Amino acid sequence: MKSEEYLMCEKNWVFYTLILISGYYGAFTYVLRGNVFCNAQTGNVVLMGMALGSGNIRHGLYYLIPIGAYMLGSLVSELLPNPIKHTLSIRWDTLLLFIEMLVVLGLGFIPESAPVQISQVAINCIASMQYNTFRQAQGTPMATTFATNHIRQIGIGLAKEIKGKDTSHREKLFKHIRMLVCFLSGATIGTVFCHLYLGKAIWITLIPLAILLSQFIKEDHNLDSLEQIPHGH
């Protein structure tokens, strides 16, 4: 299927941009906000189990906060798409980008002395909404907030390279490689700016988010697209 036949929220370049931003978020929370990764919750579940297993019940129950925030993000992003497009005449993915920009703007104003949990929970929530909203990049299932599946898919693609002469898998393989490179680039860039500007470094992500938002708003002016459902939903 041609690129122009997909919605903006399914375009490859959109996914590359989103995972670049997510890599930046990962660096931001790890370098400046408590040495944690907030883009996914596997680590929090493990840490919760470790705390409970060590008898530190209070500390273990704390992890219900980020886990709950992540769950809330997926709940909201599952319930709101239809009401939003019929009430505001824009798609949910467009509104999500605007919400994400507001959250990023607010996080940049938080002083370094504030509890790190504020930033952690906020990024937990927007990462979950982003992950649940952007599911397929031009027909290929993709995660925009973490790299684990991309590493796995690269391994699968390389195995197919070794097995035979069929090259039909290469487009998917290169797509996952680009996603991984973009995530790594975002984390690298994020680390540099975090050391330079501390908490205000999060504002750098407003630039790619604004570019995405402008393109999404432009597409939403075509009212027919509001009723189209992205692949994978």
C-alpha positions in Angstrom: 0.0 0.0 0.0 1.3 3.4 -0.9 2.3 5.9 1.8 -0.3 8.4 0.7 -3.1 5.8 1.4 -2.2 5.8 5.1 -3.3 8.2 7.7 -0.7 10.7 9.0 -0.6 8.8 12.3 0.6 5.7 10.4 3.4 7.2 8.4 6.9 5.8 8.8 8.4 9.2 9.4 5.9 9.9 12.2 7.0 6.8 14.0 10.7 7.6 13.6 10.1 11.0 15.1 8.0 9.7 18.0 10.6 7.0 19.0 13.3 9.7 18.8 11.3 11.7 21.3 10.8 8.7 23.5 14.5 8.0 23.6 14.9 11.6 24.7 12.3 11.1 27.5 14.2 8.0 28.6 17.4 10.0 29.0 15.6 12.8 30.7 14.0 10.7 33.4 17.2 8.6 34.0 19.7 11.4 34.1 17.6 14.0 35.9 14.5 12.3 37.4 15.4 9.4 39.7 17.5 7.1 37.4 14.4 5.4 36.1 13.0 4.7 32.6 9.3 5.7 32.4 8.6 4.6 28.8 7.6 1.1 29.8 6.6 -0.7 33.0 8.4 -4.0 33.1 11.2 -2.6 35.3 8.6 -1.1 37.8 6.8 -4.5 38.1 10.2 -6.2 38.8 11.2 -3.6 41.3 7.8 -3.9 43.0 8.2 -7.6 43.3 11.7 -7.2 44.7 10.6 -4.8 47.3 7.7 -7.0 48.4 9.9 -10.0 48.4 12.3 -8.2 50.7 9.6 -7.3 53.1 9.6 -3.6 52.2 5.8 -3.4 51.6 5.5 0.4 51.7 8.2 0.8 49.1 6.7 -2.0 47.0 3.3 -0.4 47.0 4.8 2.9 45.8 5.2 1.3 42.3 1.4 1.2 42.0 1.6 4.9 41.3 3.7 4.7 38.0 2.0 1.5 37.0 -1.4 3.0 37.7 -0.4 6.2 35.7 0.6 4.0 32.7 -2.7 2.0 33.0 -4.6 5.3 33.1 -2.9 6.4 29.9 -4.0 3.4 28.0 -7.5 3.6 29.5 -7.9 7.2 28.4 -6.5 6.6 24.9 -8.9 3.7 24.4 -12.0 5.6 25.5 -11.5 9.1 24.0 -10.9 8.7 20.2 -14.6 8.6 19.1 -15.9 11.3 21.4 -13.0 13.6 20.6 -13.4 13.4 16.8 -17.2 13.9 17.0 -17.0 16.8 19.6 -13.8 18.7 18.5 -13.7 17.7 14.8 -10.1 16.5 15.2 -8.6 13.1 15.6 -7.5 11.7 18.9 -3.9 11.4 17.8 -3.9 15.1 17.0 -5.2 16.0 20.5 -2.7 13.6 22.0 0.2 15.5 20.5 -1.2 18.7 21.8 -1.6 17.2 25.3 1.9 15.9 25.1 3.2 19.3 24.3 1.4 20.8 27.3 2.8 18.2 29.6 6.4 18.8 28.2 5.9 22.5 28.6 4.8 22.1 32.2 7.7 19.7 33.1 10.2 22.2 32.0 9.0 24.6 34.6 9.4 22.1 37.5 12.3 23.1 39.7 15.2 20.6 40.2 14.2 20.4 43.9 10.7 19.1 43.2 9.9 15.4 43.8 11.1 13.4 40.8 7.8 11.4 40.9 6.0 14.3 39.3 8.0 14.0 36.1 8.0 10.2 36.3 4.2 9.9 36.5 3.6 12.5 33.8 5.9 10.7 31.3 4.5 7.3 32.3 1.0 8.5 31.3 1.9 10.2 28.0 4.1 7.3 27.0 1.3 4.9 27.6 -1.2 7.0 25.5 1.4 7.3 22.8 2.1 3.5 22.7 -1.6 2.7 22.6 -2.4 5.3 20.0 0.4 4.8 17.4 0.4 1.0 16.7 1.3 0.4 13.0 3.8 2.2 10.8 2.4 1.7 7.3 1.2 -1.8 8.0 4.1 -2.9 10.3 3.3 -3.2 14.1 5.6 -0.8 15.9 6.3 0.4 19.4 7.1 4.1 19.7 8.2 4.2 23.3 10.7 1.4 23.9 13.3 -0.6 21.9 13.0 -4.2 23.0 10.7 -5.4 20.2 12.8 -3.6 17.6 15.9 -5.5 18.8 14.0 -8.7 18.6 12.7 -8.0 15.1 16.1 -7.1 13.9 17.4 -10.5 15.1 14.5 -12.2 13.3 15.3 -10.3 10.1 19.0 -11.2 10.3 18.0 -14.9 10.7 15.9 -14.7 7.6 18.9 -13.2 5.8 21.0 -16.2 6.8 18.3 -18.8 5.9 17.6 -18.0 2.3 17.4 -15.8 -0.7 13.9 -14.4 -0.1 14.3 -10.7 0.4 10.7 -9.8 1.2 11.5 -9.3 4.9 14.1 -6.6 4.3 11.8 -3.6 4.2 10.5 -4.6 7.7 14.1 -5.3 8.9 15.3 -1.9 7.8 12.3 -0.2 9.4 13.1 -1.8 12.8 16.8 -0.8 12.4 15.8 2.8 11.7 13.5 2.8 14.8 16.3 1.5 17.0 18.7 4.1 15.6 16.2 6.9 16.2 15.6 5.7 19.8 19.3 5.6 20.4 19.8 9.0 18.8 17.1 10.5 21.0 18.7 9.1 24.1 22.1 10.4 23.1 20.8 13.9 22.2 18.7 14.0 25.4 21.7 13.2 27.6 23.7 16.0 26.1 21.0 18.6 26.6 20.1 17.3 30.1 23.7 18.0 31.1 23.6 21.4 29.6 20.1 22.7 30.6 18.9 20.4 33.3 15.1 20.2 33.6 14.5 22.7 30.8 16.1 20.3 28.4 12.7 18.6 28.0 11.6 21.6 26.0 13.8 20.5 23.1 11.1 17.9 22.3 8.6 20.6 21.6 10.3 21.2 18.3 9.6 17.8 16.7 6.2 17.6 18.5 5.2 21.0 17.0 6.2 19.7 13.5 4.1 16.6 14.0 1.1 18.6 15.3 1.1 21.0 12.4 0.9 18.0 9.9 -1.8 16.3 11.9 -3.9 19.5 12.0 -3.5 19.9 8.3 -4.8 16.4 7.7 -7.7 16.9 10.1 -9.1 19.7 7.9 -10.1 16.8 5.6 -13.2 15.8 7.5 -13.4 12.4 5.7 -10.2 11.3 7.4 -11.8 11.7 10.8 -13.9 8.6 10.3 -11.0 6.5 9.1 -9.7 4.0 11.7 -5.9 3.5 11.7 -4.7 -0.1 11.0 -4.3 -2.1 14.2 -7.1 -0.4 16.1 
